[in-house]
Amino acid sequence: MITKKSYTPTAGTHIITDSSLVNIKMLMVAREGNTYDIIRSNNDIQLDYREVRYSAANGELVFDVNIPFNPNEIINIVYDTIP
């Protein structure tokens, strides 16, 4: 089932973790209205601007550490519960 979720992460951080995102098929991630390229890797890689690492095992979205979340920022995602 295709699902849309929105998050308002803690300002100053760069990671979103949600157990409902474990082992799903991530279709779209948008931050401040800009879509991001989804990197499907559990490795610690250097993320470029507009890239997000999705870890299916942890239900984690990791953004560039150099661009922390702003106050009241909204992250929108679309995913499929069937991986």
Backbone torsions as a table, in degrees:
resi	resn	phi	psi	omega
1	MET	NA	130.9	178.4
2	ILE	-76.0	130.7	-176.2
3	THR	-132.6	143.0	174.7
4	LYS	-115.1	136.7	176.9
5	LYS	-135.1	151.0	175.1
6	SER	-123.8	143.8	179.5
7	TYR	-127.7	145.1	168.3
8	THR	-117.7	88.7	-174.8
9	PRO	-71.0	165.1	178.0
10	THR	-66.0	126.4	178.2
11	ALA	-57.9	140.3	178.6
12	GLY	91.6	-12.5	177.5
13	THR	-97.1	177.3	179.1
14	HIS	-140.8	13.3	-176.8
15	ILE	-129.7	139.2	171.1
16	ILE	-118.7	128.6	176.7
17	THR	-124.3	130.7	-178.9
18	ASP	-148.6	121.0	-177.7
19	SER	-61.7	-23.0	178.1
20	SER	-73.9	-7.5	178.0
21	LEU	-96.4	3.3	179.3
22	VAL	-71.3	128.7	174.6
23	ASN	54.9	47.0	173.0
24	ILE	-114.8	174.5	176.5
25	LYS	-103.1	106.5	-179.0
26	MET	-74.7	123.6	-177.2
27	LEU	-103.9	-35.9	-176.4
28	MET	-156.8	139.0	173.4
29	VAL	-131.2	128.0	178.4
30	ALA	-128.1	137.6	178.5
31	ARG	-126.9	123.9	-178.4
32	GLU	53.7	34.9	177.3
33	GLY	83.4	-3.9	179.1
34	ASN	-101.5	128.9	177.3
35	THR	-76.6	147.7	-177.5
36	TYR	-115.0	147.2	172.3
37	ASP	-73.0	132.7	-178.1
38	ILE	-94.8	120.6	176.9
39	ILE	-99.3	117.9	-178.0
40	ARG	-99.0	87.4	-176.8
41	SER	-154.7	145.5	174.5
42	ASN	-96.0	0.0	-178.2
43	ASN	-79.8	151.9	174.3
44	ASP	-80.0	98.5	179.2
45	ILE	-115.3	155.0	176.8
46	GLN	-74.4	119.2	179.6
47	LEU	-88.7	137.7	175.6
48	ASP	-91.5	167.9	175.8
49	TYR	-53.5	133.6	-179.7
50	ARG	67.1	33.4	168.9
51	GLU	-124.3	144.0	176.7
52	VAL	-134.6	136.1	177.7
53	ARG	-94.4	126.5	177.1
54	TYR	-107.6	123.6	176.2
55	SER	-106.7	106.3	-179.0
56	ALA	-64.5	-33.8	-177.9
57	ALA	-67.0	-31.8	-175.9
58	ASN	-108.2	-9.0	-174.3
59	GLY	63.0	44.6	-170.5
60	GLU	-122.9	136.5	172.3
61	LEU	-113.4	121.2	-177.4
62	VAL	-115.7	121.4	178.3
63	PHE	-101.0	170.1	179.4
64	ASP	-55.2	122.8	-179.5
65	VAL	-60.9	-25.1	-179.1
66	ASN	-80.3	-6.1	179.2
67	ILE	-128.8	75.5	-178.4
68	PRO	-67.0	161.9	179.2
69	PHE	-65.2	145.4	176.4
70	ASN	-90.9	160.3	174.5
71	PRO	-57.9	135.9	177.8
72	ASN	63.4	17.1	177.3
73	GLU	-69.8	145.3	-179.9
74	ILE	-117.2	131.1	175.2
75	ILE	-110.7	124.6	178.0
76	ASN	-109.8	137.6	177.0
77	ILE	-132.9	154.1	172.7
78	VAL	-129.6	132.5	180.0
79	TYR	-146.6	165.2	176.9
80	ASP	-112.7	131.6	-178.2
81	THR	-74.7	-8.2	175.9
82	ILE	-105.2	106.4	-174.6
83	PRO	-65.4	NA	NA
